[in-house]
Amino acid sequence: MDKSTQTELEAAAFRRLVSHLQKRTDVQNIELMILADFCRNCLAKWYLAEAVEQGVEMDYEQAREVIYGMPYKEWKDKFQTEATTEQLAAYDRKQQDKNND
């Protein structure tokens, strides 16, 4: 596979992932962190880092809007729920396990 085709496929897969996360507003970031060790905010940080590396002027809030499909505050107000005690405990265990590796 040539490099251009690979880049196109990677970009399409990324767009599909972002679209999927935008549609699955029921999935909370803490759940993503527990299960996959990344969340929408992580993805926005990675996006921003790549933009900066490429010389694209962007800030974190702009990157989050790309990932969330709307301003973060709006998404948070509409869709974010309070993390449960169980979720927080699972997240803490995950962090402890990472620190012990």
C-alpha positions in Angstrom: 0.0 0.0 0.0 1.4 3.4 -0.9 1.8 6.1 1.8 -1.0 8.3 0.3 -3.5 5.5 0.5 -2.5 4.6 4.0 -2.9 8.2 5.1 -6.3 8.4 3.5 -7.4 5.2 5.2 -6.1 6.4 8.6 -7.9 9.8 8.2 -11.2 8.0 7.2 -10.9 5.7 10.3 -10.2 8.7 12.5 -13.2 10.5 11.1 -15.3 7.4 11.7 -14.1 7.1 15.3 -14.8 10.8 16.0 -18.3 10.5 14.5 -19.0 7.4 16.5 -18.0 9.1 19.8 -20.1 12.1 18.8 -23.2 9.9 18.4 -22.5 7.8 21.5 -23.2 10.7 24.0 -24.4 8.0 26.4 -20.8 6.8 26.8 -19.2 8.9 29.5 -15.5 9.9 29.3 -14.8 8.1 32.6 -16.1 4.9 31.1 -13.8 5.3 28.2 -10.9 6.0 30.6 -11.6 2.9 32.6 -12.0 0.6 29.6 -9.7 2.0 27.0 -7.4 4.3 28.9 -8.3 7.3 26.7 -11.3 9.6 26.3 -12.6 12.4 24.1 -10.4 14.9 25.9 -7.3 12.7 25.3 -8.2 12.5 21.7 -8.5 16.3 21.6 -5.1 16.7 23.2 -3.6 14.3 20.6 -5.3 16.3 17.8 -4.0 19.6 19.2 -0.5 18.2 19.5 -0.5 17.1 15.9 -1.9 20.5 14.8 0.9 22.3 16.6 3.5 20.0 15.1 2.1 20.8 11.6 2.1 24.5 12.4 -1.7 24.8 12.5 -2.8 27.5 14.9 -5.3 25.9 17.3 -6.0 25.9 21.0 -7.4 23.1 23.3 -11.0 24.4 23.2 -10.9 24.4 19.4 -9.5 20.8 19.3 -12.2 19.7 21.8 -14.9 21.2 19.5 -13.6 19.1 16.6 -13.8 16.0 18.7 -17.1 16.7 20.6 -18.8 18.2 17.5 -19.8 21.2 19.6 -18.2 23.4 22.3 -17.2 21.3 25.2 -19.3 23.3 27.7 -22.4 22.6 25.6 -21.6 18.9 25.4 -20.9 18.8 29.1 -24.2 20.6 30.0 -26.2 18.3 27.7 -24.6 14.9 28.1 -22.1 14.6 31.0 -23.3 12.9 34.1 -21.7 12.8 37.5 -19.3 9.9 37.9 -20.6 7.2 40.2 -18.7 6.0 43.2 -18.1 2.7 41.4 -16.7 4.5 38.3 -14.4 6.6 40.4 -13.2 3.5 42.3 -12.6 1.6 39.0 -10.7 4.6 37.6 -8.5 4.8 40.7 -7.8 1.1 40.5 -6.8 1.5 36.8 -4.4 4.3 37.7 -2.9 2.3 40.6 -2.4 -0.7 38.2 -0.7 1.6 35.7 1.6 3.0 38.4 2.5 -0.5 39.5 3.5 -1.6 36.0 
